[in-house]
Amino acid sequence: EGQWTEGNGFCDHVDNILENISKNADIQCVKGTAHLPKGYSPKIFK
């Protein structure tokens, strides 16, 4: 209790959105937040 946990959050298709942003803008996009759950590794879309 009192810790952030992983889950789908408010958007269950955020990975698809970030992948499209990265591809269409031709930039890396990092999935993460200022409050990462313990043991979470940010996912980088290229």
Chimera marker file (.cmm) of the C-alpha trace (Angstrom):
<marker_set name="trace">
<marker id="1" x="0.000" y="0.000" z="0.000" r="1" g="1" b="0" radius="0.5"/>
<marker id="2" x="1.117" y="3.550" z="-0.646" r="1" g="1" b="0" radius="0.5"/>
<marker id="3" x="3.042" y="2.607" z="-3.813" r="1" g="1" b="0" radius="0.5"/>
<marker id="4" x="2.263" y="3.070" z="-7.486" r="1" g="1" b="0" radius="0.5"/>
<marker id="5" x="1.340" y="-0.110" z="-9.335" r="1" g="1" b="0" radius="0.5"/>
<marker id="6" x="1.467" y="-0.949" z="-13.036" r="1" g="1" b="0" radius="0.5"/>
<marker id="7" x="-1.740" y="-1.097" z="-14.981" r="1" g="1" b="0" radius="0.5"/>
<marker id="8" x="-3.482" y="0.293" z="-18.034" r="1" g="1" b="0" radius="0.5"/>
<marker id="9" x="-4.207" y="3.675" z="-16.460" r="1" g="1" b="0" radius="0.5"/>
<marker id="10" x="-6.716" y="5.872" z="-18.241" r="1" g="1" b="0" radius="0.5"/>
<marker id="11" x="-5.889" y="4.675" z="-21.765" r="1" g="1" b="0" radius="0.5"/>
<marker id="12" x="-5.797" y="0.957" z="-22.590" r="1" g="1" b="0" radius="0.5"/>
<marker id="13" x="-4.158" y="1.559" z="-26.008" r="1" g="1" b="0" radius="0.5"/>
<marker id="14" x="-1.414" y="4.014" z="-25.037" r="1" g="1" b="0" radius="0.5"/>
<marker id="15" x="1.316" y="1.784" z="-26.550" r="1" g="1" b="0" radius="0.5"/>
<marker id="16" x="-0.317" y="2.094" z="-29.994" r="1" g="1" b="0" radius="0.5"/>
<marker id="17" x="-0.589" y="5.868" z="-29.604" r="1" g="1" b="0" radius="0.5"/>
<marker id="18" x="3.071" y="6.233" z="-28.597" r="1" g="1" b="0" radius="0.5"/>
<marker id="19" x="4.212" y="3.936" z="-31.405" r="1" g="1" b="0" radius="0.5"/>
<marker id="20" x="2.281" y="6.042" z="-33.953" r="1" g="1" b="0" radius="0.5"/>
<marker id="21" x="3.694" y="9.296" z="-32.553" r="1" g="1" b="0" radius="0.5"/>
<marker id="22" x="7.224" y="7.938" z="-32.734" r="1" g="1" b="0" radius="0.5"/>
<marker id="23" x="6.797" y="6.593" z="-36.266" r="1" g="1" b="0" radius="0.5"/>
<marker id="24" x="5.028" y="9.626" z="-37.732" r="1" g="1" b="0" radius="0.5"/>
<marker id="25" x="7.204" y="12.260" z="-36.046" r="1" g="1" b="0" radius="0.5"/>
<marker id="26" x="10.388" y="10.213" z="-36.584" r="1" g="1" b="0" radius="0.5"/>
<marker id="27" x="11.454" y="10.695" z="-32.962" r="1" g="1" b="0" radius="0.5"/>
<marker id="28" x="11.920" y="8.426" z="-29.968" r="1" g="1" b="0" radius="0.5"/>
<marker id="29" x="9.022" y="8.428" z="-27.547" r="1" g="1" b="0" radius="0.5"/>
<marker id="30" x="9.454" y="7.240" z="-23.947" r="1" g="1" b="0" radius="0.5"/>
<marker id="31" x="6.532" y="5.773" z="-22.030" r="1" g="1" b="0" radius="0.5"/>
<marker id="32" x="6.759" y="6.664" z="-18.382" r="1" g="1" b="0" radius="0.5"/>
<marker id="33" x="5.650" y="9.063" z="-15.711" r="1" g="1" b="0" radius="0.5"/>
<marker id="34" x="7.165" y="11.148" z="-12.952" r="1" g="1" b="0" radius="0.5"/>
<marker id="35" x="5.905" y="8.547" z="-10.474" r="1" g="1" b="0" radius="0.5"/>
<marker id="36" x="7.126" y="5.178" z="-11.717" r="1" g="1" b="0" radius="0.5"/>
<marker id="37" x="6.084" y="1.987" z="-9.942" r="1" g="1" b="0" radius="0.5"/>
<marker id="38" x="8.863" y="0.128" z="-8.158" r="1" g="1" b="0" radius="0.5"/>
<marker id="39" x="10.793" y="-1.983" z="-10.677" r="1" g="1" b="0" radius="0.5"/>
<marker id="40" x="9.284" y="-0.269" z="-13.757" r="1" g="1" b="0" radius="0.5"/>
<marker id="41" x="11.546" y="0.247" z="-16.758" r="1" g="1" b="0" radius="0.5"/>
<marker id="42" x="10.424" y="2.940" z="-19.213" r="1" g="1" b="0" radius="0.5"/>
<marker id="43" x="9.530" y="1.605" z="-22.667" r="1" g="1" b="0" radius="0.5"/>
<marker id="44" x="11.158" y="3.406" z="-25.608" r="1" g="1" b="0" radius="0.5"/>
<marker id="45" x="9.446" y="3.489" z="-28.997" r="1" g="1" b="0" radius="0.5"/>
<marker id="46" x="11.744" y="4.117" z="-31.982" r="1" g="1" b="0" radius="0.5"/>
<link id1="1" id2="2" r="1" g="1" b="0" radius="0.2"/>
<link id1="2" id2="3" r="1" g="1" b="0" radius="0.2"/>
<link id1="3" id2="4" r="1" g="1" b="0" radius="0.2"/>
<link id1="4" id2="5" r="1" g="1" b="0" radius="0.2"/>
<link id1="5" id2="6" r="1" g="1" b="0" radius="0.2"/>
<link id1="6" id2="7" r="1" g="1" b="0" radius="0.2"/>
<link id1="7" id2="8" r="1" g="1" b="0" radius="0.2"/>
<link id1="8" id2="9" r="1" g="1" b="0" radius="0.2"/>
<link id1="9" id2="10" r="1" g="1" b="0" radius="0.2"/>
<link id1="10" id2="11" r="1" g="1" b="0" radius="0.2"/>
<link id1="11" id2="12" r="1" g="1" b="0" radius="0.2"/>
<link id1="12" id2="13" r="1" g="1" b="0" radius="0.2"/>
<link id1="13" id2="14" r="1" g="1" b="0" radius="0.2"/>
<link id1="14" id2="15" r="1" g="1" b="0" radius="0.2"/>
<link id1="15" id2="16" r="1" g="1" b="0" radius="0.2"/>
<link id1="16" id2="17" r="1" g="1" b="0" radius="0.2"/>
<link id1="17" id2="18" r="1" g="1" b="0" radius="0.2"/>
<link id1="18" id2="19" r="1" g="1" b="0" radius="0.2"/>
<link id1="19" id2="20" r="1" g="1" b="0" radius="0.2"/>
<link id1="20" id2="21" r="1" g="1" b="0" radius="0.2"/>
<link id1="21" id2="22" r="1" g="1" b="0" radius="0.2"/>
<link id1="22" id2="23" r="1" g="1" b="0" radius="0.2"/>
<link id1="23" id2="24" r="1" g="1" b="0" radius="0.2"/>
<link id1="24" id2="25" r="1" g="1" b="0" radius="0.2"/>
<link id1="25" id2="26" r="1" g="1" b="0" radius="0.2"/>
<link id1="26" id2="27" r="1" g="1" b="0" radius="0.2"/>
<link id1="27" id2="28" r="1" g="1" b="0" radius="0.2"/>
<link id1="28" id2="29" r="1" g="1" b="0" radius="0.2"/>
<link id1="29" id2="30" r="1" g="1" b="0" radius="0.2"/>
<link id1="30" id2="31" r="1" g="1" b="0" radius="0.2"/>
<link id1="31" id2="32" r="1" g="1" b="0" radius="0.2"/>
<link id1="32" id2="33" r="1" g="1" b="0" radius="0.2"/>
<link id1="33" id2="34" r="1" g="1" b="0" radius="0.2"/>
<link id1="34" id2="35" r="1" g="1" b="0" radius="0.2"/>
<link id1="35" id2="36" r="1" g="1" b="0" radius="0.2"/>
<link id1="36" id2="37" r="1" g="1" b="0" radius="0.2"/>
<link id1="37" id2="38" r="1" g="1" b="0" radius="0.2"/>
<link id1="38" id2="39" r="1" g="1" b="0" radius="0.2"/>
<link id1="39" id2="40" r="1" g="1" b="0" radius="0.2"/>
<link id1="40" id2="41" r="1" g="1" b="0" radius="0.2"/>
<link id1="41" id2="42" r="1" g="1" b="0" radius="0.2"/>
<link id1="42" id2="43" r="1" g="1" b="0" radius="0.2"/>
<link id1="43" id2="44" r="1" g="1" b="0" radius="0.2"/>
<link id1="44" id2="45" r="1" g="1" b="0" radius="0.2"/>
<link id1="45" id2="46" r="1" g="1" b="0" radius="0.2"/>
</marker_set>
